[in-house]
Amino acid sequence: MDEMLERSRDRGGARMSTQRFVEEIGLVFDSMHLPRMAGRVFGAILLGPADGCTAADLATTLQASKGSISNMTQLLIHYRFVERTVRAGERRDRFVIKSGAWARMMLWRLELLQRLQELAGDGLGLLGPDGNPEPLQEVRDMYAFLQRELPKLFDRWEVERPTAGNEASR
């Protein structure tokens, strides 16, 4: 994460290229322990046409094999970040970003935080008499707080977020 922040600072006000954007999204996915290629596919779809990208479009854009694109789109569909659509009169599938994908990414991470909270509690139970409970208590308490508060924040976002129609007019 520190590496990503450092790269962000280094860029300053420099305009990012499409290729660099796609690569950076790949690095973000990599930092989330997801395949970098899945992030690159996600980034390419983000910058693609509103009615979606075909697998062939993605293979060409990313200079990747059809098999790799197929695997990564399946993974993105599995995590419900992307959905498959079809344009009327066309036989090829298209891939678009699924509404709420960003919140799902965060909620997925929240499940990991819950596991860390549980492990911190377990660690406290295993701590010897001369051990320091403070770091484990901090982890347990912070993640308990996040687990309580983040869903409320997501609910607020759903109420306050602009609709897709309003975003297009911006």
Number of C-alpha atoms within 10 A of each C-alpha: 9 7 9 13 9 10 11 12 10 10 10 8 8 7 8 11 9 12 13 13 16 24 20 20 21 23 21 17 18 16 14 14 9 15 16 21 23 23 23 28 28 25 21 24 23 19 13 18 11 11 14 23 23 20 21 17 17 24 18 12 15 17 10 14 13 15 11 15 23 14 13 20 23 16 16 21 17 11 14 16 20 25 20 16 15 14 11 7 6 8 8 13 15 21 26 21 22 15 13 12 16 12 16 16 14 13 16 12 12 17 12 12 19 16 13 17 23 16 15 21 16 13 15 18 10 10 12 10 7 6 9 11 15 10 11 19 16 13 18 23 15 14 21 16 12 15 17 11 11 14 15 12 12 15 11 11 12 13 10 9 10 11 10 9 8 9 9 8 6 5
